[in-house]
Amino acid sequence: MSPHFCRVGKIKPNVNKLISLMELENMILNFVEDASKIDYPESLKANF
């Protein structure tokens, strides 16, 4: 492989897009709350 196309170690993460741990915890909590509000038919509930 030509070193011309090698980008390993040259790409830096975008620090502005990184989220804090608190924001991540809130996103997960909101997702779990939304998922628990889904109303499944009785036929699906019986399978579990």
C-alpha positions, 0 to 999 in steps of 0.5 A: 500500500502506498504511504500516500493513502495511509491516514493511520494516526493522522486523523484526530477526533473532533473534540467538539462532537464528544459528549460528556458522560452526564449527557450520555447517561441522560440519552440512555435514560431517555431511550430506556423510558421511551422503549418501556412506553411501547405497547406490545400486542399480547401475542408478542408478550406471550412469547417472552 
